[in-house]
Amino acid sequence: SSSSSSSSSSLGGVTFKGANNFLPLLRQAHKRKIANPLPHCRHSNNNTSKKLSESNHDKIRIFNRAIEVDWIGRNISSAEPTWSAHDTSSCQFAALAFPPTDDTLSRAIQQKTFVSSFYTASQCKGAFQWDPDMLITCSKINYGGTLGGITKKECVRESVGGYLVNLWIAKNSNDAPLQCLKQFILRNLTTSQHFDVQLHALETAATNLAHGSNDALFHRMLTQHGVAGGFGGAGFERNWNKVLFTVWSMTALQDLMLVNGTAASGGKNETNKIETAISLRDQIMESDIKSPLTKCIDELIPLPTNVTLSVEKHRWWRERGLHLAVSTMADSVSSLLKSLPGSLAGVLPPSPTALYSVNAVLSQHVNVPLEAYYPGCTQYWQAAGSEKNTLKGFIDAGKHERSPFANLTRTPHVLRQEILRSCSDETSHICPFQTYDLVIELQQVYCNAHFHWFIEIWPRIAPFLESLLAADMPKFAIRIGCNEVKEFHPRFFDLLGLNSSNIELIGSETVFAKEVIVPTEGFGHSPLSNYWNLMSVRSHIETRLGPTIHLDTNKTTVLVIVRDASRRGDGHVYNQQFMKELSAGLPNHDVIPFRSSDTALMTCLDCQVRAFMAADVIIGSHGAGLSNILFARSGGTVLERIVSTGDSGIYAELSYMVGLKYFPIDGMASVEAYLDIIQFAESF
């Protein structure tokens, strides 16, 4: 269901229907639901004031947000929809959607962005597990990114190296590579008596290679090419087209050896072919730019798809395989979002939502009479963990010394109902939990981890900020669900203009709320799935902080994230020598380090945000520091250093949705590679 109100909140242009009046709308929706219960709710609602026996405890139902169930297109185990108008619907929870206004949706779809290779081949193998037929449950999600294809195979073919290999094979499915190889052999090897290459047999092997399985050839060339990593990797240090031709030629020679016998049994001829391959590799890589062989090989280079190359861009393409296309969100490259029911305009996630109920005990679940809502179930691997015990908070309360409910601990479902009844009765004054009038429940896994808090959890209140900041907003608390409230938690609310000194932040302790609101969960490890919450945060903070002015308007700012005080440090990579060489290669740029060891900077969230708002180019290793690119100016450039095969595509997604030029750069890339990528990106 959605609100019928046409009013909207205004947060720097990101507006949602009804969001500036969301609390009254939720209250009204809940009153309507209780006053006009569905048939299956009439019996349940009548029983909420009666004692619940242990024998019918199975009537307590656990729910999860319907928008996630329906949008993902899978049933979530042990979780039922709460919005539907049939007998699976909740009787005690009401939920409303707050759709973006037509203008907001239109501008979002038309937003300019950029498309390149978003992942490395090694990332696809390590982090992507999408299987369209696999059941998605609270405890497992089976993909590691939403950009591009939704299978591992598609991911690898669209990756940095896979894209090049795929184009090269498609262009050279004829005998052009063979002609270059024969030219090399005839011109360079015929005068040496010890080389005995059977050209006819080589032609047969090359023909078989060209007409064989493209998948097999693709994987052979990709794994030997050295580009399973990012831009600037070993395979890009020289002309990648030459490298691919060399790999193709060595593959053909290897197949020739298999035709004529193994090296062990073939004797001198097979040894000569190995030497031929080695000589071929060395001579190709060292060949002069004007040599006939180089000219032949240059004819093999394919062109990137949907891109017109200038002379300078062609040089970057030929040497580094760099490619970039200007696009819009309407031409989404997310096959996953396009395939899911409920995606707005077929390319963006569904509207922000809020769940509401009254007289609730908040622990690992939002508990109301006969029902419970589990807020920790998101579309994310291991998101739920083992935190699914709706009775835990009640049992702990019953065990307290001199608890009036101690005699019910052996019948926990009855204990649950009696505590709910007692806490809800304002005349009883007996409630084992601290009581709040209104609580916004943000409980979600990994709330103490910086990235997860920054990108998944904290932004969940953003669509409703105008209401939360209004003078007539009732006093409320925010329950974050962490074992402890850390120093950085309140700073984020201060950044939004919500004075944390006036808002009580609750950790994981069990509390009673007369009213509770649960905003849409944060869709872990997928910023694009959390699009509306994140863009609301971005828009609001841009408006609150105002424009950031460059100190030197004639220079471009390059911000280098240096993790010199982190568990995954990279100070040895982004060291003084790197900064010196990068600055020398970019004379019209200010290269500024953003150091994790800078205590003053790390404790000033406004300062961090302003630093990223002022940056034109951002460089950093995969890690939480890159979350700040949420505030980077559209049209800027991001170079993410890929550290391991398990690095997910979260910052590729974040860059794409903000409108940044994104390049996953190899962990061992040279400074020259950084320079080339930056200069290439700035040509757009």
C-alpha positions in Angstrom: 0.0 0.0 0.0 1.0 3.6 -0.4 0.0 6.9 1.1 -2.7 8.9 -0.7 -1.2 12.2 0.3 0.3 14.3 -2.5 2.5 16.3 -0.2 6.3 15.6 -0.2 9.4 16.3 1.6 12.0 18.5 0.0 15.6 17.6 0.5 17.6 19.4 -2.1 15.4 18.0 -4.9 15.0 14.4 -3.7 11.3 14.3 -2.7 8.9 11.6 -1.6 5.1 11.7 -1.5 3.8 11.9 2.0 7.2 11.8 3.7 6.9 15.2 5.3 3.8 13.9 7.1 4.9 10.3 7.5 4.1 9.8 11.2 0.4 10.9 11.1 0.0 8.8 7.9 1.4 5.7 9.6 -0.8 6.3 12.6 -3.9 6.6 10.4 -3.0 3.5 8.5 -2.6 1.5 11.7 -5.9 2.7 13.1 -7.7 1.7 9.9 -6.1 -1.7 10.0 -7.2 -2.3 13.6 -10.7 -0.8 13.1 -11.3 -2.8 9.9 -9.5 -6.1 10.3 -9.3 -8.7 7.6 -11.3 -11.8 8.3 -8.3 -13.8 9.6 -7.4 -10.9 12.0 -10.8 -10.7 13.8 -10.2 -13.7 15.9 -6.5 -12.8 16.6 -7.4 -9.2 17.6 -10.1 -10.4 19.9 -7.7 -12.7 21.6 -5.0 -10.1 22.3 -6.5 -9.3 25.7 -6.9 -12.9 26.7 -4.3 -15.1 28.2 -2.2 -17.1 25.8 -1.7 -20.8 26.7 1.5 -22.5 25.8 -0.4 -25.0 23.7 -1.4 -22.4 21.1 1.9 -20.5 21.0 2.2 -21.4 17.3 -0.2 -18.6 16.6 2.6 -16.1 17.1 3.7 -15.3 13.6 7.0 -13.9 12.5 7.0 -11.4 9.6 9.4 -9.7 7.3 8.9 -6.7 5.1 6.8 -7.5 2.1 8.5 -5.0 -0.2 11.7 -7.1 0.1 9.9 -10.5 -0.4 8.0 -9.3 -3.4 10.7 -7.3 -5.0 13.4 -10.0 -4.8 10.8 -12.4 -6.2 11.5 -15.1 -3.7 9.9 -16.3 -0.6 12.0 -15.8 2.5 12.1 -18.7 4.8 10.3 -18.3 8.1 9.1 -14.8 7.0 5.7 -13.8 5.5 4.5 -10.7 3.8 2.9 -8.0 6.0 1.2 -5.9 3.4 -0.9 -8.3 1.4 -4.7 -8.4 1.6 -5.0 -12.1 2.2 -4.6 -14.5 5.1 -0.8 -14.1 5.3 -1.1 -10.4 6.1 -0.1 -9.1 9.5 -2.9 -8.0 11.9 -0.8 -5.7 14.1 1.7 -4.0 11.7 0.9 -1.4 9.2 3.2 -0.3 6.4 3.3 2.5 3.8 5.4 3.3 0.8 6.5 6.8 0.2 7.1 6.9 -3.6 9.5 9.5 -5.2 7.6 12.3 -6.8 7.3 12.2 -10.6 9.9 15.0 -10.9 12.3 13.2 -8.6 11.9 9.9 -10.4 12.3 11.6 -13.8 15.5 13.4 -12.8 16.9 10.2 -11.3 16.3 8.2 -14.5 17.9 10.9 -16.6 20.9 11.3 -14.4 24.2 11.2 -16.3 26.6 8.5 -15.3 29.4 6.5 -16.8 29.9 2.8 -17.9 33.2 0.9 -18.1 34.3 -2.4 -16.7 33.1 -2.4 -13.1 34.8 -5.6 -11.8 38.0 -7.6 -12.2 37.8 -11.2 -13.3 39.2 -12.3 -10.0 36.4 -10.4 -8.2 33.8 -12.3 -10.3 35.3 -15.6 -9.2 35.6 -14.7 -5.6 32.5 -12.6 -4.8 29.8 -13.4 -7.3 27.5 -16.4 -6.7 24.3 -15.4 -8.4 22.0 -18.3 -9.3 18.5 -17.2 -10.4 17.0 -20.5 -9.3 18.6 -20.5 -5.8 16.3 -19.7 -2.9 17.1 -16.4 -1.2 16.6 -16.7 2.6 17.2 -14.5 5.6 20.6 -16.1 6.1 21.9 -16.1 2.6 22.1 -13.9 -0.5 23.7 -15.3 -3.6 25.2 -12.4 -5.5 28.0 -9.9 -4.8 27.0 -7.0 -7.0 24.2 -5.7 -9.2 25.9 -4.1 -12.1 26.2 -5.9 -15.4 25.2 -9.5 -15.9 23.8 -11.6 -13.1 25.9 -14.7 -13.6 29.6 -15.4 -13.0 30.1 -16.1 -16.6 28.6 -12.7 -17.7 30.5 -11.0 -14.9 33.9 -12.4 -16.1 33.1 -11.5 -19.8 32.3 -7.9 -18.7 35.3 -7.6 -16.4 38.4 -5.5 -17.1 40.4 -8.3 -18.8 37.4 -10.3 -19.9 36.0 -7.4 -21.9 39.3 -7.1 -23.9 39.6 -10.8 -24.5 36.0 -11.1 -25.6 36.3 -8.3 -28.1 39.6 -9.7 -29.4 38.3 -13.1 -30.0 35.1 -11.7 -31.7 37.2 -9.6 -34.1 39.8 -12.3 -34.9 37.7 -15.4 -35.5 39.2 -15.4 -39.0 42.7 -16.3 -40.1 44.2 -12.8 -39.4 46.2 -13.9 -36.3 47.5 -17.0 -38.2 48.8 -14.7 -41.0 50.7 -12.6 -38.5 52.1 -15.8 -36.9 53.2 -17.2 -40.2 54.8 -13.9 -41.1 56.8 -14.0 -37.9 57.9 -17.6 -38.5 58.9 -17.1 -42.2 60.7 -13.9 -41.7 62.5 -14.7 -38.4 63.0 -18.4 -38.1 63.6 -20.0 -41.5 67.3 -19.1 -41.5 67.8 -21.1 -38.3 68.2 -24.8 -39.1 67.1 -26.0 -35.6 63.6 -24.5 -36.1 61.4 -27.0 -37.8 57.8 -25.6 -37.6 55.3 -27.5 -39.7 53.3 -24.6 -41.2 50.6 -26.8 -42.6 50.0 -28.5 -39.2 50.1 -25.0 -37.6 47.4 -23.8 -39.9 45.3 -26.8 -38.9 45.8 -26.2 -35.2 45.0 -22.5 -35.7 41.8 -23.3 -37.7 40.7 -25.7 -34.9 41.4 -23.0 -32.4 39.3 -20.4 -34.3 36.4 -22.8 -34.8 36.5 -24.5 -31.4 34.7 -23.5 -28.2 34.8 -19.8 -27.7 34.4 -20.4 -23.9 37.5 -22.6 -23.8 39.6 -20.2 -25.9 38.3 -17.2 -23.8 39.4 -18.8 -20.5 42.7 -20.0 -21.8 43.6 -16.5 -23.1 42.2 -14.7 -20.0 44.2 -16.8 -17.5 47.4 -16.5 -19.5 47.0 -12.9 -20.3 47.6 -11.6 -16.8 44.6 -9.3 -16.7 42.4 -11.1 -14.1 43.2 -8.1 -12.0 42.3 -4.5 -12.6 43.4 -1.7 -15.0 47.1 -1.2 -14.9 47.9 -4.8 -14.1 50.8 -6.8 -15.6 49.0 -7.5 -18.9 48.6 -3.8 -19.5 52.1 -2.7 -18.9 52.7 -3.0 -22.6 50.4 -3.1 -25.6 47.7 -5.6 -24.4 46.9 -6.4 -28.0 50.4 -7.7 -28.5 50.1 -9.7 -25.3 46.8 -11.3 -26.5 48.3 -12.1 -29.9 51.3 -13.7 -28.2 49.0 -15.8 -25.9 46.9 -16.8 -28.9 50.0 -17.8 -30.9 51.5 -19.8 -28.0 48.1 -21.5 -27.6 48.2 -22.5 -31.3 51.7 -23.8 -30.9 50.7 -25.7 -27.8 47.9 -27.3 -29.7 50.2 -28.1 -32.6 52.4 -30.0 -30.1 49.4 -31.9 -28.9 48.6 -32.9 -32.5 52.2 -34.1 -33.1 52.9 -35.6 -29.7 53.9 -34.3 -26.4 57.2 -32.5 -25.8 58.5 -35.5 -23.9 57.8 -38.0 -26.7 58.1 -35.7 -29.7 61.8 -35.0 -29.2 63.6 -32.2 -30.9 60.7 -30.9 -32.9 58.6 -30.2 -29.9 61.5 -28.6 -28.0 62.0 -26.4 -31.1 58.3 -25.4 -30.9 58.7 -24.4 -27.3 61.7 -22.3 -28.2 59.7 -20.8 -31.1 57.0 -19.7 -28.7 59.6 -18.1 -26.4 61.3 -16.4 -29.2 57.9 -15.3 -30.5 56.9 -13.7 -27.2 60.2 -11.9 -26.8 60.4 -10.6 -30.3 56.8 -9.4 -30.4 57.1 -7.5 -27.1 60.4 -5.9 -28.2 59.5 -5.3 -31.9 59.8 -1.8 -33.2 56.6 0.2 -33.8 57.4 0.4 -37.5 58.2 -3.3 -38.0 56.0 -5.3 -40.4 55.1 -7.7 -37.6 53.9 -4.8 -35.4 51.8 -3.4 -38.2 50.2 -6.8 -38.8 49.4 -7.2 -35.1 48.0 -3.7 -34.9 45.4 -4.7 -37.4 44.1 -7.3 -34.9 43.2 -4.7 -32.2 39.4 -4.5 -31.8 37.5 -1.3 -30.9 35.5 -0.8 -27.7 31.7 -1.1 -28.2 29.5 2.0 -28.5 32.5 4.4 -28.2 34.1 6.8 -30.7 37.8 7.2 -30.1 39.8 10.3 -30.7 43.5 9.9 -31.5 44.5 10.4 -27.9 41.8 8.1 -26.5 42.8 5.4 -29.1 46.3 5.6 -27.6 45.0 4.9 -24.1 42.8 2.1 -25.5 45.7 0.5 -27.4 48.2 0.7 -24.5 46.0 0.3 -21.4 42.7 -1.0 -22.6 41.0 2.0 -21.1 37.4 2.6 -22.2 34.5 4.6 -20.9 31.0 5.4 -22.2 28.7 8.2 -21.1 25.2 6.9 -20.1 22.2 7.6 -18.0 20.3 5.6 -15.3 17.6 5.0 -17.8 20.0 2.8 -19.7 20.8 0.8 -16.5 23.5 -1.8 -16.8 22.0 -3.7 -13.8 20.4 -6.9 -15.3 19.3 -7.8 -11.8 17.3 -4.6 -11.1 15.7 -4.9 -14.6 14.6 -8.4 -13.8 13.0 -7.8 -10.5 9.3 -7.0 -10.1 8.7 -3.7 -8.3 11.7 -1.8 -9.7 10.7 1.7 -10.5 10.7 2.5 -14.2 12.2 -0.9 -14.5 15.7 0.3 -13.5 15.6 1.7 -9.9 14.7 0.0 -6.6 11.2 0.4 -5.1 10.1 3.3 -3.0 11.2 4.0 0.6 8.9 2.4 3.1 8.1 2.5 6.8 6.6 -0.1 9.1 4.5 1.0 12.1 3.0 -0.6 15.2 2.1 0.2 18.8 2.9 -1.2 22.3 6.0 -3.1 21.1 8.9 -4.8 22.9 12.0 -4.2 20.9 14.7 -6.9 21.2 15.9 -9.1 18.4 12.4 -8.7 17.0 9.7 -6.1 17.1 7.3 -7.9 19.4 3.6 -7.2 19.6 0.7 -9.4 20.8 0.6 -12.6 18.7 3.0 -11.3 16.1 6.7 -10.3 15.7 8.6 -8.6 13.0 12.2 -9.5 12.3 14.1 -6.4 11.1 17.4 -8.0 10.6 16.4 -10.0 7.5 17.9 -8.2 4.5 18.8 -9.4 1.1 22.4 -10.1 2.1 24.5 -13.2 2.8 24.5 -14.2 6.5 22.5 -11.0 7.3 20.3 -12.8 9.9 23.0 -14.9 11.5 21.4 -16.7 14.4 19.5 -13.7 15.8 16.0 -15.0 15.3 14.8 -15.8 18.9 11.7 -13.7 19.5 11.6 -14.9 23.2 15.1 -14.0 24.3 14.4 -10.5 25.7 11.3 -11.8 27.6 13.1 -14.8 29.1 16.0 -12.6 30.3 13.5 -10.2 32.0 11.8 -13.1 33.7 15.1 -14.3 35.1 15.8 -11.1 36.9 15.8 -11.3 40.7 12.3 -10.5 42.2 10.8 -10.3 38.8 7.0 -10.4 39.0 7.1 -12.7 35.9 9.6 -15.2 37.3 6.9 -17.9 37.7 6.3 -17.8 33.9 9.8 -18.5 32.7 9.0 -22.2 32.1 6.2 -21.1 29.7 8.1 -18.5 27.6 5.2 -17.8 25.2 2.8 -17.1 28.0 5.6 -14.9 29.6 5.9 -13.0 26.4 2.2 -12.2 26.2 1.9 -11.2 29.9 4.9 -8.8 29.7 3.4 -7.2 26.6 0.0 -6.9 28.3 1.5 -5.4 31.5 3.8 -2.9 29.6 0.9 -1.8 27.4 -1.4 -1.2 30.5 -0.5 2.3 31.7 -2.3 1.7 35.0 -0.2 -1.3 35.9 3.2 0.5 36.2 4.8 -2.9 35.8 7.2 -3.2 32.9 10.6 -4.8 33.1 12.0 -2.7 30.3 12.7 1.0 29.9 9.7 2.7 28.2 9.8 5.2 25.3 7.0 7.0 23.6 8.4 6.7 20.1 11.3 4.7 18.8 12.8 4.5 15.3 14.2 0.9 15.0 17.3 0.7 12.9 18.5 -2.7 14.1 20.6 -4.4 11.3 23.6 -6.6 11.2 27.2 -5.3 11.4 26.0 -1.9 12.9 29.4 -1.4 14.5 31.3 -1.8 11.2 31.9 1.6 9.5 30.9 0.7 5.9 27.7 -1.2 6.9 26.6 1.7 9.2 27.5 4.3 6.6 26.0 2.8 3.5 23.3 0.4 4.8 21.9 1.5 8.2 22.2 5.2 9.0 20.7 6.4 5.7 17.4 4.6 6.4 15.9 7.7 8.1 16.9 10.1 5.3 13.7 10.1 3.3 11.9 11.3 6.4 14.3 13.9 7.6 12.1 16.9 7.0 9.5 15.5 9.4 12.2 14.4 11.9 13.7 17.9 11.9 10.3 19.7 12.2 9.5 21.6 15.4 6.3 19.7 15.9 8.0 16.2 15.7 7.4 14.4 19.0 10.5 13.4 21.0 11.9 10.1 19.7 14.7 7.7 20.4 16.7 5.7 17.8 17.5 2.1 18.5 20.6 1.0 16.5 20.7 -2.5 17.9 24.5 -2.6 18.5 26.0 -4.1 21.6 27.5 -0.6 22.3 26.9 2.9 20.9 30.3 3.9 19.6 31.7 7.4 19.2 31.0 7.6 15.5 27.3 6.7 15.7 26.1 10.1 17.0 28.4 12.0 14.7 26.4 10.8 11.7 23.1 12.1 13.1 24.8 15.4 13.8 25.9 15.5 10.2 22.2 15.3 9.2 21.3 18.2 11.5 19.7 15.9 14.1 21.3 17.1 17.3 22.4 13.9 18.9 22.3 15.5 22.4 18.5 15.7 22.0 18.0 12.2 20.6 18.7 9.2 22.8 20.5 6.4 21.0 19.7 2.9 22.2 22.1 0.0 21.7 21.0 -3.6 21.8 19.1 -3.5 25.1 15.5 -4.6 25.1 13.1 -1.7 25.5 9.3 -1.0 25.3 8.0 1.5 22.7 4.5 2.9 22.8 5.0 3.5 19.1 7.7 2.0 16.8 8.7 2.8 13.2 11.0 0.6 11.1 12.2 2.2 7.9 13.2 0.1 4.9 16.2 -2.2 5.7 19.5 -1.2 4.1 20.0 -3.9 1.5 23.5 -5.0 2.6 26.4 -5.0 0.2 24.4 -3.3 -2.5 24.4 0.5 -2.5 22.3 0.5 -5.7 19.6 -1.5 -4.0 19.6 1.2 -1.3 19.5 4.0 -3.9 16.7 6.1 -2.4 18.0 6.2 1.1 21.5 7.0 0.0 20.5 9.7 -2.6 18.4 11.3 0.1 21.4 11.5 2.5 23.6 12.9 -0.3 21.0 15.5 -1.3 20.3 16.6 2.3 24.0 17.0 3.3 24.9 18.8 0.1 22.1 21.3 1.0 23.1 21.6 4.6 26.9 22.0 4.1 26.6 24.1 1.0 29.0 24.3 -2.0 32.7 23.5 -1.4 35.1 26.0 -3.0 38.5 25.0 -4.4 41.4 26.8 -2.8 43.0 27.0 -6.2 40.4 27.2 -9.0 43.1 26.6 -11.6 44.0 23.2 -10.2 42.2 19.8 -10.0 42.2 18.1 -6.6 43.3 14.5 -6.3 42.5 12.9 -2.9 44.5 9.8 -2.0 43.1 7.7 0.8 46.0 6.4 2.9 45.2 3.7 5.4 48.3 4.2 7.6 46.5 3.4 10.8 44.1 0.6 9.7 44.0 -3.1 10.0 44.4 -3.4 6.2 47.1 -0.7 5.8 48.3 0.5 2.4 50.8 3.1 3.5 53.5 1.1 1.8 51.6 1.5 -1.5 50.5 5.2 -1.2 53.8 6.3 0.3 55.9 9.5 -0.1 57.4 8.3 -3.3 54.0 7.5 -4.9 52.8 11.0 -3.9 55.9 12.6 -5.3 55.7 10.8 -8.7 51.9 11.3 -8.9 52.3 15.1 -8.3 55.2 15.3 -10.9 53.0 13.6 -13.5 50.0 15.9 -12.8 51.5 19.4 -12.6 48.1 21.1 -12.7 46.7 19.0 -9.8 46.8 19.3 -6.1 47.6 15.8 -4.7 46.2 15.6 -1.1 46.6 12.7 1.2 43.6 11.6 3.3 45.2 9.8 6.2 43.5 7.4 8.6 46.3 8.4 11.1 45.0 12.0 11.1 43.0 11.9 14.4 41.6 15.4 13.9 40.3 14.5 10.5 38.9 11.1 11.6 36.9 12.7 14.4 35.4 15.5 12.2 32.8 13.9 10.0 32.0 17.3 8.4 35.6 17.7 7.5 35.7 14.3 5.8 32.6 14.9 3.8 33.9 18.3 2.6 37.2 16.8 1.6 35.4 14.4 -0.7 33.0 17.1 -2.0 36.0 19.1 -3.0 37.8 16.2 -4.8 37.9 15.8 -8.5 39.8 12.5 -8.4 39.6 10.0 -5.6 42.2 7.1 -5.1 41.9 4.4 -2.5 42.1 0.7 -1.7 39.0 -1.3 -1.3 37.7 -0.5 2.2 35.3 1.6 4.2 37.1 4.9 3.5 35.7 4.9 0.0 32.2 5.1 1.4 32.7 8.8 1.4 32.5 8.9 -2.4 28.7 9.1 -1.8 29.4 12.9 -1.4 31.8 13.2 -4.3 30.9 15.6 -7.1 29.2 14.0 -10.1 31.5 13.7 -13.1 34.5 13.0 -10.9 36.8 10.0 -11.1 37.4 7.1 -8.7 40.3 4.7 -8.8 39.6 1.8 -6.5 42.7 -0.4 -5.8 41.4 -4.0 -5.7 43.1 -5.8 -2.9 41.7 -9.4 -3.0 39.4 -11.7 -5.0 36.8 -11.4 -2.3 36.4 -7.6 -2.8 32.8 -7.0 -3.7 31.5 -4.4 -6.2 30.0 -2.0 -3.6 32.1 1.0 -4.6 31.5 0.4 -8.3 27.8 0.6 -7.6 28.2 3.7 -5.4 30.2 5.4 -8.2 27.7 4.5 -10.8 24.7 5.8 -9.0 26.4 9.1 -8.0 27.6 9.6 -11.6 31.4 9.0 -11.2 33.9 7.6 -13.6 35.0 4.4 -11.9 38.1 2.3 -12.6 39.1 -0.8 -10.6 42.8 -0.6 -10.6 45.2 -3.5 -10.1 46.8 -3.8 -6.7 50.3 -3.8 -8.2 49.7 -1.0 -10.8 52.5 1.4 -11.4 52.2 5.2 -10.9 52.3 5.5 -14.7 49.1 3.5 -14.8 47.4 5.9 -12.3 48.5 8.8 -14.4 47.2 7.4 -17.6 43.8 6.5 -16.1 43.4 10.0 -14.6 44.3 11.8 -17.8 42.0 9.4 -19.8 39.1 10.1 -17.4 39.6 13.8 -17.6 39.3 13.7 -21.4 35.5 13.1 -21.0 
